[in-house]
Amino acid sequence: MGHHSEAFIGIDTAKLRNAVAIAEAGRKGEERYLGEIDTSEAATRKLVAGLAARYRKLTFCYEAWPTGYGLQRLFRVLRI
């Protein structure tokens, strides 16, 4: 699958599962709910790898509550 230019990913963090939505860049960019993923590092890495294969630039937005801090640390390791 080809690369698109950019996507914005919103994550609603929770203790057991994170809800994920995506909006492609541009005025006609598609917006959609991707579903929920486990809060595990493996599930987050899989999500990021799948999105990175489709988009050249990813921008993540998530809650900065206790459940979001671990996510932020993982994104720092992944250099996102």
C-alpha positions as CSV (number, residue, x, y, z in Angstrom):
1,M,0.0,0.0,0.0
2,G,1.3,3.4,-0.9
3,H,2.3,6.2,1.5
4,H,-0.1,9.0,2.1
5,S,1.4,12.3,3.3
6,E,0.2,12.7,6.9
7,A,-2.3,11.4,9.5
8,F,-3.5,12.6,12.9
9,I,-4.2,9.9,15.4
10,G,-6.3,10.5,18.5
11,I,-6.2,8.1,21.4
12,D,-8.7,8.1,24.2
13,T,-6.7,6.4,26.9
14,A,-8.1,4.1,29.6
15,K,-6.8,1.5,32.1
16,L,-7.4,-1.6,30.0
17,R,-8.1,-0.5,26.4
18,N,-7.4,2.6,24.3
19,A,-9.9,3.9,21.6
20,V,-8.2,5.0,18.4
21,A,-9.4,7.4,15.7
22,I,-7.6,8.7,12.6
23,A,-7.9,11.8,10.4
24,E,-5.9,12.0,7.2
25,A,-4.4,15.4,6.4
26,G,-6.0,17.7,3.9
27,R,-9.4,19.2,3.3
28,K,-10.7,15.9,1.9
29,G,-8.9,13.7,4.4
30,E,-10.9,10.7,5.6
31,E,-11.8,10.6,9.3
32,R,-12.6,7.3,10.9
33,Y,-12.7,5.3,14.1
34,L,-10.2,2.5,14.1
35,G,-11.5,0.7,17.2
36,E,-9.9,-0.2,20.5
37,I,-6.5,-1.8,21.3
38,D,-5.1,-3.2,24.4
39,T,-3.0,-0.8,26.5
40,S,0.0,-3.2,26.2
41,E,3.3,-2.0,24.7
42,A,3.0,-4.8,22.0
43,A,-0.4,-3.6,20.9
44,T,0.7,0.0,20.7
45,R,3.9,-0.9,18.8
46,K,1.7,-2.9,16.3
47,L,-0.6,0.1,15.8
48,V,2.3,2.5,15.2
49,A,4.0,0.1,12.8
50,G,0.9,-0.4,10.8
51,L,0.2,3.3,10.5
52,A,3.9,4.1,9.8
53,A,3.7,1.8,6.8
54,R,0.8,3.8,5.3
55,Y,1.7,7.4,6.3
56,R,5.0,9.4,6.0
57,K,4.2,11.6,9.0
58,L,2.1,10.7,12.1
59,T,0.9,13.1,14.7
60,F,-0.5,11.6,17.9
61,C,-2.9,13.3,20.4
62,Y,-3.8,11.6,23.7
63,E,-4.9,12.4,27.2
64,A,-2.2,13.5,29.7
65,W,-3.8,11.6,32.6
66,P,-2.1,8.8,34.4
67,T,-3.0,6.3,31.6
68,G,-1.4,8.6,29.0
69,Y,2.0,9.0,30.6
70,G,3.1,5.5,29.8
71,L,1.9,6.0,26.2
72,Q,4.0,9.2,26.0
73,R,7.1,7.4,27.3
74,L,6.6,4.6,24.7
75,F,6.2,7.2,21.9
76,R,9.4,8.8,23.0
77,V,11.2,5.5,22.7
78,L,9.7,5.0,19.3
79,R,10.7,8.6,18.4
80,I,7.3,9.7,17.5
